[in-house]
Amino acid sequence: MIIPKRICILGCDPGISGAIAFYFPETQERVIAEDIMVVAGHVACVSMADRIAQLRPDIAVIEGVGAMQGWGTSSTFKFGCAYGSMLGIIAAQHIPFHIVSPSVWKKYWKLDRDKEKSRALALRLFPICASQFARKKDHNKAEAALLARYGAETIFK
């Protein structure tokens, strides 16, 4: 008897205060969402690579974002470094990835810039994992989870 491999989709809301989520479409309410690990203001690349390797995602969906208006050069540089670190970690593990702009995936979920709406949607879509999105500051984990589910429903069919 051949046991089918379970599918895992990685969602990534990049940045120093970003998050990743591992989504398992065969149980639509199952997701593991975690903050991006940071050490001394930088992505903890080895730890992040090890964590991603543990769950061996089949595909990754990464939010394609740039600097925000009003950010200073230091903030922009730190964000760019974090974004590049996550892209490098995922690519180095030979995980195929899709970069999706916020306007595309948020339109799919009928969301806007209000992060609280993203968190509320994640609470509805992943009720058995609600504790992962319980705090207001868990909005990045919620968005990573929504990115992964977006990928499952639109890219990885």
C-alpha positions in Angstrom: 0.0 0.0 0.0 1.3 3.4 -1.0 0.8 6.1 1.6 0.2 9.5 -0.1 2.5 12.2 1.0 0.8 15.0 2.9 0.9 18.4 1.2 2.4 21.3 3.1 2.3 24.9 1.9 4.5 27.6 3.4 3.1 31.1 3.7 5.6 33.9 4.4 4.8 37.4 5.5 8.4 38.7 5.4 10.1 41.2 7.5 11.7 41.4 10.9 8.3 41.4 12.6 6.9 38.9 10.0 5.8 35.4 10.2 5.6 32.0 8.5 2.8 29.5 8.4 2.7 25.9 7.4 -0.7 24.9 5.9 -2.0 21.4 5.4 -4.8 21.4 2.8 -6.0 17.9 3.6 -7.2 19.3 7.0 -8.3 22.8 6.0 -8.4 24.0 9.6 -4.9 22.9 10.4 -2.1 25.5 10.2 1.1 26.1 12.2 1.9 29.8 12.4 5.1 31.2 13.9 6.9 34.5 14.1 10.1 34.9 12.1 13.0 34.1 14.4 15.2 37.1 15.0 18.6 37.5 16.7 20.1 40.9 17.3 17.8 42.6 14.9 18.4 40.1 12.0 16.6 37.0 10.7 18.0 34.0 12.5 18.8 32.3 9.1 20.0 28.9 10.4 17.2 28.5 12.8 14.6 29.5 10.2 16.1 27.2 7.7 16.1 24.3 10.2 12.5 25.0 11.1 11.3 25.1 7.5 13.3 21.9 6.7 11.5 20.1 9.5 8.1 20.4 7.8 9.4 20.2 4.2 6.9 22.4 2.4 6.1 21.5 -1.2 5.7 25.1 -2.2 5.9 28.6 -0.7 3.8 31.7 -1.1 5.7 34.8 -0.2 4.1 38.3 0.1 5.9 40.5 -2.4 6.2 43.8 -0.7 8.6 46.7 -0.7 9.4 49.7 1.5 6.4 51.6 2.8 6.0 55.3 2.4 7.4 57.2 5.4 10.0 54.6 6.3 13.5 55.8 6.9 16.5 54.4 5.2 17.4 52.3 8.2 14.0 50.7 8.4 13.9 50.1 4.6 17.3 48.4 4.7 16.4 46.2 7.6 13.2 45.1 5.9 15.0 44.4 2.6 17.6 42.3 4.5 14.9 40.3 6.2 12.9 39.9 2.9 16.1 38.7 1.1 17.0 36.4 3.9 13.7 34.6 3.7 13.8 34.4 -0.1 17.3 32.9 0.2 16.4 30.4 2.9 13.4 29.1 0.9 15.3 29.0 -2.4 18.3 27.3 -0.8 16.0 24.4 0.2 14.8 24.0 -3.4 11.3 24.9 -2.4 9.4 26.4 -5.4 7.9 29.7 -4.5 5.4 32.2 -5.8 5.6 35.9 -4.9 2.2 37.4 -4.6 1.5 41.1 -4.1 -0.7 42.1 -1.1 -3.3 43.6 -3.5 -3.8 40.2 -5.2 -4.1 37.9 -2.2 -6.0 40.4 -0.1 -8.5 41.0 -2.9 -9.0 37.2 -3.0 -10.0 37.2 0.7 -11.8 40.6 0.4 -9.4 42.3 2.8 -7.9 45.7 2.9 -4.9 47.2 4.8 -6.6 46.6 8.2 -4.5 43.9 9.8 -7.2 43.2 12.4 -9.5 42.0 9.6 -6.8 39.5 8.5 -6.6 38.3 12.0 -10.4 37.9 12.3 -10.5 36.0 9.1 -7.7 33.6 10.2 -9.7 33.0 13.4 -12.7 32.0 11.3 -10.8 29.9 8.9 -8.6 28.1 11.4 -10.8 27.7 14.5 -8.9 24.8 16.0 -5.7 26.9 15.8 -7.3 30.1 17.2 -4.8 30.4 20.0 -2.1 31.2 17.4 -4.0 34.3 16.4 -5.5 35.3 19.8 -3.4 38.5 20.4 -3.7 41.7 18.4 0.0 41.4 17.6 -0.6 38.0 15.9 -1.7 39.7 12.7 1.5 38.8 10.9 1.0 35.1 11.7 -2.6 35.4 10.5 -1.4 36.9 7.2 1.2 34.2 6.7 -1.6 31.6 7.2 -3.9 33.4 4.8 -1.1 33.5 2.2 -0.5 29.8 2.5 -4.2 29.0 2.2 -4.5 31.4 -0.8 -1.7 29.4 -2.4 -3.6 26.2 -1.8 -6.8 27.5 -3.3 -5.3 29.3 -6.3 -1.8 28.1 -7.2 -1.4 24.6 -5.8 -4.5 22.9 -7.0 
